[in-house]
């Protein structure tokens, strides 16, 4: 697993959303400071799991094609309405066209 530094907005957002106020630890993770570093680690480890921000430099890099996965609870009552709307958009024709660029 590849994780950003604890102060990274990507990691802060990820941790807050999935863990609330708990402070998760990633004992066997490779810690990286910059996106560039994260992408280098992803390239080096084909089976890696990483938290990264998709950005123009990634999209324009022919060596980087990231699969995008979205996981939500099977219990509709546990899914925030904004998340549900977003996932439905991603599944739409327009959303699929946008994702195909990555």
Backbone as numpy.savetxt, mean C-alpha at the origin, in Angstrom:
# Nx Ny Nz CAx CAy CAz Cx Cy Cz
9.23 -8.38 4.75 8.38 -7.21 4.75 9.27 -5.98 4.75
8.83 -4.99 4.03 9.55 -3.73 3.93 8.65 -2.64 4.49
9.13 -1.89 5.46 8.32 -0.83 6.06 9.07 0.49 6.03
8.30 1.54 5.96 8.87 2.88 6.02 9.18 3.23 7.47
9.95 4.30 7.65 10.32 4.73 8.99 9.04 5.13 9.76
9.08 5.04 11.09 7.87 5.28 11.89 7.21 6.64 11.66
7.94 7.66 11.24 7.36 8.99 11.03 6.80 9.20 9.63
6.99 8.25 8.74 6.51 8.37 7.37 4.98 8.45 7.36
4.45 9.35 6.55 2.98 9.49 6.49 2.34 8.21 5.98
3.02 7.49 5.10 2.48 6.21 4.61 2.34 5.23 5.76
3.38 5.11 6.56 3.33 4.17 7.69 2.38 4.63 8.78
2.40 5.90 9.10 1.51 6.43 10.13 0.05 6.16 9.75
-0.29 6.43 8.50 -1.65 6.22 8.02 -2.01 4.74 8.06
-1.12 3.89 7.58 -1.34 2.44 7.58 -1.54 1.94 9.01
-0.61 2.28 9.90 -0.68 1.81 11.28 -1.95 2.30 11.97
-2.29 3.56 11.79 -3.47 4.13 12.45 -4.73 3.44 11.95
-4.83 3.24 10.65 -6.03 2.64 10.10 -6.21 1.19 10.57
-5.13 0.41 10.54 -5.24 -1.01 10.86 -5.08 -1.33 12.34
-4.35 -0.50 13.08 -4.07 -0.82 14.47 -4.62 0.18 15.47
-5.25 1.26 15.00 -5.80 2.26 15.90 -4.69 2.91 16.71
-4.86 2.93 18.03 -3.87 3.57 18.90 -2.73 2.63 19.31
-2.84 1.36 18.96 -1.76 0.42 19.29 -0.53 0.77 18.46
0.61 0.48 18.97 1.87 0.73 18.28 2.43 -0.61 17.79
2.16 -0.97 16.52 2.64 -2.26 16.03 4.16 -2.27 15.87
4.71 -3.45 15.94 6.13 -3.62 15.70 6.29 -4.55 14.50
7.35 -4.41 13.82 7.67 -5.22 12.66 9.07 -5.78 12.88
9.19 -6.81 13.72 10.51 -7.27 14.15 11.44 -7.79 13.06
10.92 -8.34 11.99 11.78 -8.92 10.96 11.75 -8.11 9.67
11.22 -6.92 9.76 11.08 -6.08 8.57 12.37 -5.34 8.24
12.47 -5.01 6.97 13.56 -4.14 6.51 13.01 -2.73 6.57
13.65 -1.86 7.34 13.20 -0.48 7.47 13.89 0.38 6.43
13.09 1.18 5.73 13.63 2.09 4.72 13.14 3.49 5.01
13.90 4.48 4.57 13.58 5.87 4.86 12.88 6.54 3.69
13.26 6.23 2.48 12.69 6.90 1.32 12.01 5.90 0.39
11.08 6.40 -0.40 10.38 5.54 -1.37 11.36 4.86 -2.30
12.37 5.60 -2.74 13.37 5.06 -3.67 14.03 3.81 -3.08
14.31 3.88 -1.80 14.91 2.75 -1.08 13.93 1.57 -1.02
12.66 1.87 -0.76 11.64 0.82 -0.71 11.52 0.12 -2.04
11.49 0.88 -3.12 11.36 0.29 -4.45 12.58 -0.57 -4.78
13.76 -0.16 -4.37 14.96 -0.96 -4.60 14.85 -2.30 -3.86
14.33 -2.28 -2.66 14.15 -3.52 -1.89 13.09 -4.41 -2.53
12.02 -3.80 -3.05 10.97 -4.57 -3.72 11.55 -5.27 -4.95
12.36 -4.54 -5.71 13.00 -5.14 -6.90 13.92 -6.30 -6.50
14.60 -6.16 -5.39 15.57 -7.17 -4.95 14.89 -8.41 -4.38
13.66 -8.27 -3.91 12.96 -9.38 -3.27 11.61 -9.57 -3.95
11.55 -10.47 -4.89 10.34 -10.65 -5.70 9.11 -11.01 -4.88
9.28 -11.65 -3.73 8.12 -12.04 -2.92 7.91 -11.11 -1.72
8.37 -9.89 -1.84 8.29 -8.96 -0.72 6.88 -8.41 -0.51
6.66 -7.95 0.69 5.44 -7.24 1.05 5.92 -5.87 1.52
5.29 -4.83 1.01 5.76 -3.48 1.35 4.60 -2.52 1.47
4.81 -1.47 2.25 3.85 -0.36 2.29 4.53 0.80 1.59
3.98 1.16 0.44 4.56 2.23 -0.36 3.46 3.14 -0.87
3.86 4.31 -1.28 2.96 5.25 -1.91 3.16 5.16 -3.41
2.08 4.93 -4.14 2.19 4.93 -5.60 2.31 6.36 -6.05
3.28 6.61 -6.90 3.52 7.98 -7.35 3.96 7.96 -8.81
4.07 9.12 -9.41 4.40 9.23 -10.83 5.70 8.53 -11.16
6.73 8.68 -10.32 8.01 8.04 -10.61 7.88 6.52 -10.66
7.00 5.95 -9.86 6.77 4.51 -9.88 6.02 4.14 -11.15
5.01 4.90 -11.46 4.19 4.61 -12.63 5.01 4.68 -13.91
5.98 5.59 -13.97 6.79 5.76 -15.17 8.03 4.87 -15.21
8.25 4.07 -14.19 9.41 3.19 -14.12 9.05 1.84 -14.74
9.63 1.50 -15.91 9.27 0.24 -16.58 9.70 -1.01 -15.81
10.60 -0.87 -14.85 11.03 -2.03 -14.08 10.15 -2.27 -12.86
9.23 -1.36 -12.60 8.41 -1.47 -11.40 6.94 -1.62 -11.78
6.40 -2.76 -11.54 4.98 -2.98 -11.71 4.48 -3.60 -10.42
3.75 -2.83 -9.67 3.27 -3.30 -8.37 1.87 -3.84 -8.49
1.65 -5.05 -8.02 0.26 -5.49 -7.95 -0.44 -4.68 -6.85
-1.66 -4.32 -7.09 -2.41 -3.54 -6.12 -3.52 -4.42 -5.57
-3.51 -4.63 -4.26 -4.51 -5.45 -3.60 -5.29 -4.60 -2.62
-6.58 -4.81 -2.60 -7.45 -4.15 -1.64 -8.18 -5.23 -0.85
-8.07 -5.19 0.45 -8.75 -6.15 1.30 -9.70 -5.40 2.21
-10.92 -5.89 2.29 -11.88 -5.30 3.21 -12.58 -6.44 3.95
-13.17 -6.11 5.05 -13.88 -7.10 5.85 -15.06 -7.66 5.08
-15.33 -8.94 5.26 -16.50 -9.57 4.64 -17.78 -9.10 5.33
-17.65 -8.56 6.53 -18.79 -8.04 7.29 -19.03 -6.59 6.88
-20.08 -6.31 6.11 -20.32 -4.95 5.63 -20.45 -3.91 6.75
-20.84 -4.33 7.92 -20.98 -3.41 9.04 -19.65 -2.90 9.57
-18.57 -3.57 9.24 -17.25 -3.17 9.71 -16.49 -2.32 8.70
-17.08 -2.11 7.52 -16.40 -1.36 6.47 -16.95 0.06 6.43
-16.06 1.04 6.55 -16.47 2.43 6.48 -17.10 2.70 5.13
-18.14 3.53 5.10 -18.86 3.78 3.85 -17.94 4.35 2.77
-17.01 5.22 3.14 -16.09 5.80 2.15 -15.20 4.71 1.54
-14.80 3.74 2.34 -13.98 2.63 1.84 -14.81 1.79 0.88
-16.05 1.51 1.25 -16.93 0.70 0.40 -17.13 1.38 -0.96
-17.36 2.71 -0.96 -17.55 3.47 -2.19 -16.27 3.42 -3.03
-15.12 3.58 -2.39 -13.85 3.54 -3.10 -13.64 2.18 -3.77
-13.88 1.09 -3.05 -13.69 -0.24 -3.60 -14.65 -0.48 -4.77
-15.88 -0.02 -4.65 -16.83 -0.16 -5.76 -16.35 0.62 -6.98
-15.76 1.80 -6.75 -15.21 2.57 -7.87 -14.06 1.81 -8.53
-13.17 1.26 -7.73 -12.02 0.52 -8.25 -12.49 -0.66 -9.10
-13.59 -1.27 -8.73 -14.11 -2.41 -9.48 -14.83 -1.98 -10.76
-15.14 -0.70 -10.88 -15.86 -0.21 -12.06 -14.93 -0.16 -13.28
-15.52 0.03 -14.44 -14.71 0.11 -15.68 -13.71 1.26 -15.59
-14.15 2.42 -15.12 -13.25 3.58 -15.00 -12.11 3.29 -14.02
-12.45 2.70 -12.88 -11.43 2.36 -11.89 -10.42 1.36 -12.42
-10.89 0.38 -13.18 -10.01 -0.62 -13.77 -9.08 0.00 -14.80
-9.58 0.98 -15.56 -8.73 1.68 -16.53 -7.62 2.43 -15.81
-7.96 3.08 -14.71 -6.94 3.82 -13.95 -5.89 2.86 -13.41
-6.33 1.76 -12.81 -5.37 0.80 -12.25 -4.52 0.12 -13.31
-5.04 -0.03 -14.50 -4.27 -0.70 -15.55 -3.02 0.09 -15.93
-3.00 1.40 -15.61 -1.82 2.21 -15.89 -0.65 1.86 -14.95
-0.95 1.18 -13.85 0.09 0.80 -12.92 0.58 -0.57 -13.25
